[in-house]
Amino acid sequence: MKLSLFLGSQLLVATVAIGADMPATTTTASATVETQTAAPDPAEAPAATDTASGSEAVCTLSGNTRRVKMDMSQQKCQVLYYKETEKPGIEDKLWEYNHEFDKCQQNYSNFVEKLRGMSWTCS
């Protein structure tokens, strides 16, 4: 059996062989693993206006405007969608999460990317 464990930047590997007629053996080794974090690619992230309470993307296509807003408080996060041209003043709540801000951010980003994939220009 081989086990790999990361502790910070250290990789620890242990190999253990156990059988009916084999003595237990353990071999350990350690190596430093360097990780690099690439700078975020602006083309991959939705262009948005960031505020203390969330983010907002404004998307346009053929004279129509859509807004996608991520609204955060200390307890919850919600992704809101506005069809400004077709339904002015109407808010659609796409997602709401309690204390799951990463999932909320991911759904917000994915939805903006979905609009871009349908030829909307988002800023």
DODREN-825167 format. One record per residue: residue in three letters; x, y, z of N, C-alpha, C, O, CB in turn. Coordinates in steps of 0.05 Angstrom, whole numbers, padded with zeros to 5 digits, always signed. Glycine has a CB too. Example, Ala and Ser with C-alpha at 12.3 -4.5 7.8 and 13.67 -1.06 7.14 Angstrom:
# DODREN-825167
ALA+00264-00114+00156+00246-00090+00156+00264-00066+00156+00285-00066+00169+00226-00089+00181/SER+00257-00045+00142+00273-00021+00143+00258+00001+00157+00268+00023+00161+00282-00012+00114/
# end
This chain:
# DODREN-825167
MET+00017-00023+00000+00000+00000+00000+00018+00025+00000+00038+00025+00015-00019+00000+00024/LYS+00012+00045-00016+00027+00069-00018+00010+00092-00010-00012+00096-00020+00039+00073-00046/LEU+00019+00108+00009+00004+00131+00019+00020+00156+00012+00044+00157+00017-00001+00130+00049/SER+00007+00177+00002+00020+00203-00003+00006+00224+00013-00019+00224+00014+00020+00210-00034/LEU+00021+00241+00026+00009+00261+00043+00024+00287+00039+00049+00288+00039+00010+00253+00073/PHE+00010+00309+00034+00022+00335+00032+00018+00350+00058-00004+00352+00069+00009+00352+00009/LEU+00040+00361+00068+00040+00378+00092+00053+00404+00083+00077+00407+00082+00055+00366+00116/GLY+00036+00424+00076+00046+00449+00065+00059+00443+00039+00046+00433+00020+00067+00462+00085/SER+00085+00449+00036+00099+00443+00011+00115+00417+00012+00130+00411-00006+00118+00466+00004/GLN+00111+00401+00034+00126+00376+00037+00108+00353+00028+00085+00351+00036+00135+00372+00066/LEU+00120+00335+00012+00106+00311+00003+00119+00288+00019+00143+00283+00017+00108+00306-00027/LEU+00102+00273+00034+00112+00250+00049+00100+00225+00037+00076+00224+00032+00104+00253+00080/VAL+00116+00205+00032+00107+00181+00019+00114+00158+00038+00136+00156+00048+00120+00177-00009/ALA+00095+00140+00043+00099+00116+00060+00089+00092+00045+00067+00092+00034+00085+00119+00088/THR+00106+00071+00044+00098+00046+00031+00098+00025+00053+00118+00021+00067+00118+00039+00008/VAL+00076+00011+00055+00073-00010+00076+00064-00036+00062+00044-00036+00048+00052-00001+00098/ALA+00079-00057+00067+00072-00084+00056+00065-00102+00079+00082-00107+00097+00095-00096+00039/ILE+00041-00112+00080+00032-00130+00101+00019-00154+00088+00000-00151+00072+00013-00115+00121/GLY+00027-00177+00095+00015-00202+00085+00017-00223+00106+00029-00220+00127+00029-00211+00059/ALA+00005-00246+00101+00004-00268+00120+00032-00278+00126+00039-00284+00149-00013-00291+00110/ASP+00050-00279+00106+00077-00288+00111+00098-00267+00106+00121-00273+00102+00082-00312+00093/MET+00090-00242+00106+00108-00220+00102+00109-00202+00127+00089-00195+00138+00100-00203+00077/PRO+00133-00195+00136+00135-00176+00158+00126-00148+00149+00130-00141+00125+00164-00175+00170/ALA+00116-00132+00167+00108-00105+00160+00134-00089+00155+00152-00090+00171+00091-00092+00183/THR+00134-00074+00134+00157-00056+00128+00146-00029+00122+00125-00025+00111+00174-00067+00105/THR+00162-00009+00128+00154+00018+00123+00178+00033+00111+00200+00031+00121+00144+00032+00149/THR+00173+00047+00089+00194+00063+00077+00182+00092+00075+00160+00095+00065+00202+00052+00049/THR+00197+00111+00083+00188+00139+00081+00208+00155+00067+00232+00150+00068+00182+00151+00109/ALA+00198+00175+00053+00216+00194+00039+00201+00220+00039+00177+00222+00041+00222+00184+00010/SER+00216+00241+00037+00203+00267+00035+00216+00283+00013+00239+00280+00007+00204+00282+00062/ALA+00200+00300+00002+00210+00318-00020+00195+00344-00018+00171+00345-00010+00206+00305-00048/THR+00208+00365-00026+00194+00391-00026+00181+00394-00053+00193+00390-00074+00214+00414-00021/VAL+00156+00402-00053+00140+00406-00077+00135+00435-00079+00124+00448-00062+00114+00389-00077/GLU+00144+00447-00102+00139+00475-00106+00114+00479-00122+00109+00465-00142+00163+00488-00121/THR+00097+00497-00112+00073+00502-00127+00074+00531-00137+00085+00548-00125+00048+00498-00109/GLN+00062+00534-00160+00061+00561-00172+00032+00568-00177+00016+00552-00186+00077+00562-00199/THR+00026+00592-00171-00001+00602-00176+00001+00621-00199+00015+00642-00198-00013+00616-00151/ALA-00013+00614-00220-00012+00631-00244-00030+00655-00240-00049+00655-00225-00022+00615-00269/ALA-00022+00677-00252-00038+00701-00251-00065+00696-00264-00065+00682-00285-00024+00726-00264/PRO-00087+00705-00253-00113+00699-00265-00114+00711-00294-00105+00733-00299-00135+00711-00248/ASP-00126+00695-00311-00130+00704-00339-00155+00720-00341-00177+00710-00335-00131+00679-00359/PRO-00153+00746-00348-00177+00763-00349-00198+00752-00367-00222+00757-00363-00170+00790-00357/ALA-00191+00737-00388-00211+00726-00406-00227+00704-00394-00250+00699-00402-00197+00715-00431/GLU-00216+00691-00373-00231+00669-00360-00250+00679-00338-00270+00666-00333-00211+00650-00348/ALA-00244+00701-00325-00260+00711-00304-00281+00730-00314-00274+00746-00333-00243+00723-00282/PRO-00305+00730-00304-00324+00750-00313-00316+00778-00306-00308+00783-00284-00352+00743-00302/ALA-00319+00796-00325-00314+00824-00319-00337+00833-00301-00360+00827-00308-00311+00842-00345/ALA-00332+00846-00280-00353+00853-00262-00345+00877-00246-00322+00884-00244-00361+00830-00244/THR-00365+00889-00234-00360+00910-00215-00361+00897-00187-00381+00886-00179-00381+00933-00217/ASP-00338+00898-00173-00337+00887-00147-00343+00908-00126-00333+00931-00127-00309+00874-00141/THR-00360+00901-00107-00366+00918-00085-00362+00903-00059-00356+00879-00059-00395+00929-00087/ALA-00365+00917-00037-00362+00903-00011-00383+00882-00007-00379+00863+00009-00363+00924+00012/SER-00405+00884-00021-00427+00865-00017-00430+00845-00040-00450+00831-00041-00453+00879-00012/GLY-00411+00845-00060-00414+00826-00082-00402+00836-00108-00385+00853-00108-00442+00819-00086/SER-00412+00824-00129-00403+00831-00156-00426+00834-00175-00448+00824-00169-00383+00810-00167/GLU-00422+00848-00197-00443+00852-00216-00432+00853-00244-00412+00867-00249-00459+00877-00210/ALA-00444+00838-00263-00436+00839-00291-00459+00850-00307-00482+00842-00302-00427+00810-00301/VAL-00454+00868-00325-00474+00878-00343-00468+00867-00371-00446+00871-00381-00474+00910-00343/CYS-00487+00854-00383-00484+00841-00409-00503+00852-00429-00526+00858-00423-00488+00810-00406/THR-00493+00856-00454-00510+00867-00475-00508+00850-00500-00488+00837-00506-00501+00896-00481/LEU-00530+00850-00515-00532+00836-00541-00555+00847-00556-00578+00847-00547-00534+00805-00537/SER-00550+00857-00580-00571+00867-00598-00590+00886-00585-00615+00884-00588-00587+00843-00609/GLY-00580+00905-00569-00596+00925-00556-00609+00916-00531-00623+00932-00518-00618+00934-00575/ASN-00606+00891-00523-00617+00881-00497-00595+00882-00476-00571+00879-00482-00628+00852-00501/THR-00604+00886-00451-00585+00887-00428-00594+00867-00407-00618+00866-00400-00584+00916-00417/ARG-00575+00852-00397-00579+00834-00375-00558+00840-00353-00536+00847-00359-00577+00804-00384/ARG-00567+00838-00328-00548+00842-00306-00548+00816-00289-00569+00804-00284-00556+00866-00288/VAL-00525+00808-00281-00521+00785-00262-00507+00797-00238-00486+00808-00240-00505+00761-00276/LYS-00520+00793-00215-00509+00805-00190-00506+00784-00169-00524+00767-00165-00528+00827-00180/MET-00482+00784-00157-00477+00767-00134-00479+00785-00109-00462+00802-00105-00450+00752-00136/ASP-00499+00780-00093-00504+00797-00069-00497+00780-00044-00509+00759-00039-00534+00806-00069/MET-00478+00790-00029-00469+00776-00005-00474+00791+00020-00472+00816+00021-00439+00769-00007/SER-00481+00777+00041-00482+00787+00068-00465+00769+00085-00453+00750+00075-00512+00790+00079/GLN-00465+00774+00111-00449+00757+00129-00460+00728+00130-00445+00709+00136-00448+00768+00157/GLN-00485+00725+00125-00498+00699+00129-00504+00685+00102-00504+00660+00101-00523+00702+00145/LYS-00510+00700+00081-00519+00686+00057-00508+00700+00032-00498+00723+00033-00549+00685+00056/CYS-00510+00686+00010-00502+00696-00016-00523+00688-00036-00533+00666-00035-00473+00685-00024/GLN-00530+00707-00053-00549+00700-00074-00540+00711-00101-00527+00732-00102-00577+00711-00066/VAL-00548+00697-00122-00542+00706-00149-00569+00715-00161-00588+00700-00163-00529+00683-00167/LEU-00570+00740-00169-00594+00753-00180-00591+00759-00209-00568+00765-00218-00601+00778-00164/TYR-00612+00757-00224-00612+00761-00253-00633+00781-00261-00657+00778-00253-00616+00733-00268/TYR-00626+00800-00277-00644+00821-00286-00644+00822-00316-00623+00824-00329-00637+00849-00274/LYS-00667+00821-00329-00670+00825-00358-00680+00854-00361-00704+00859-00363-00690+00804-00371/GLU-00661+00873-00361-00667+00902-00360-00685+00911-00383-00703+00927-00378-00642+00918-00360/THR-00681+00901-00407-00696+00910-00430-00723+00896-00431-00744+00910-00436-00681+00904-00455/GLU-00724+00870-00427-00749+00855-00430-00767+00857-00406-00792+00859-00409-00743+00826-00435/LYS-00756+00857-00382-00772+00858-00357-00759+00878-00338-00748+00870-00317-00773+00830-00344/PRO-00761+00904-00343-00749+00924-00325-00760+00922-00297-00784+00919-00292-00754+00952-00336/GLY-00741+00922-00278-00749+00922-00249-00755+00895-00238-00761+00892-00214-00772+00940-00245/ILE-00754+00874-00255-00761+00847-00245-00735+00832-00239-00716+00832-00255-00777+00831-00266/GLU-00734+00821-00215-00710+00807-00205-00716+00777-00204-00735+00769-00191-00701+00818-00177/ASP-00699+00761-00216-00700+00732-00214-00678+00722-00196-00654+00729-00201-00699+00718-00242/LYS-00684+00708-00175-00664+00696-00157-00656+00669-00169-00672+00650-00168-00674+00694-00128/LEU-00631+00667-00179-00622+00642-00190-00613+00622-00169-00619+00599-00170-00600+00647-00210/TRP-00597+00632-00150-00586+00615-00128-00585+00630-00102-00582+00655-00102-00558+00604-00136/GLU-00588+00616-00080-00584+00628-00054-00571+00607-00036-00579+00584-00035-00611+00638-00041/TYR-00550+00615-00022-00535+00597-00005-00530+00610+00022-00527+00634+00025-00508+00590-00018/ASN-00531+00593+00043-00523+00602+00070-00495+00592+00075-00490+00568+00076-00543+00590+00091/HIS-00477+00611+00079-00449+00605+00086-00434+00589+00065-00413+00577+00071-00448+00590+00112/GLU-00443+00588+00040-00429+00574+00019-00421+00594-00003-00430+00593-00026-00447+00551+00006/PHE-00403+00612+00005-00395+00634-00013-00379+00624-00037-00382+00636-00059-00379+00654+00002/ASP-00364+00603-00035-00349+00592-00057-00368+00581-00079-00364+00586-00103-00329+00570-00048/LYS-00388+00566-00070-00407+00555-00089-00423+00578-00103-00429+00576-00126-00427+00536-00074/CYS-00430+00598-00088-00444+00621-00098-00427+00635-00120-00437+00641-00141-00452+00641-00076/GLN-00402+00640-00113-00383+00653-00132-00380+00636-00157-00380+00647-00179-00356+00658-00119/GLN-00378+00610-00154-00375+00592-00177-00399+00594-00195-00396+00595-00220-00370+00564-00168/ASN-00423+00592-00184-00447+00594-00200-00451+00621-00214-00459+00622-00237-00472+00588-00183/TYR-00443+00642-00200-00444+00669-00212-00425+00670-00236-00433+00678-00258-00435+00691-00191/SER-00400+00661-00233-00380+00661-00254-00389+00643-00278-00387+00651-00301-00353+00652-00244/ASN-00400+00619-00271-00409+00601-00292-00432+00613-00308-00433+00610-00333-00417+00575-00280/PHE-00450+00627-00295-00473+00638-00309-00464+00661-00327-00474+00663-00350-00494+00648-00289/VAL-00446+00678-00318-00435+00699-00335-00421+00687-00359-00424+00697-00382-00416+00718-00319/GLU-00406+00666-00355-00392+00652-00377-00413+00640-00397-00408+00640-00421-00373+00631-00367/LYS-00435+00630-00386-00456+00619-00403-00467+00641-00421-00472+00636-00445-00478+00606-00386/LEU-00472+00664-00410-00482+00687-00427-00461+00694-00448-00469+00698-00471-00487+00711-00409/ARG-00436+00695-00441-00415+00700-00461-00415+00679-00483-00411+00686-00506-00387+00702-00447/GLY-00419+00655-00475-00420+00633-00495-00443+00636-00514-00443+00624-00536-00422+00607-00481/MET-00463+00651-00506-00487+00656-00524-00484+00683-00537-00504+00695-00546-00513+00655-00507/SER-00459+00694-00539-00452+00718-00554-00458+00744-00539-00458+00766-00552-00465+00719-00580/TRP-00465+00743-00514-00469+00768-00498-00441+00779-00492-00422+00765-00488-00484+00762-00472/THR-00440+00806-00492-00415+00820-00484-00419+00830-00455-00437+00845-00450-00409+00844-00503/CYS-00402+00820-00437-00406+00826-00409-00382+00843-00399-00359+00838-00405-00408+00800-00391/SER-00389+00863-00382-00368+00880-00371-00374+00886-00342-00359+00900-00328-00366+00907-00386/
# end
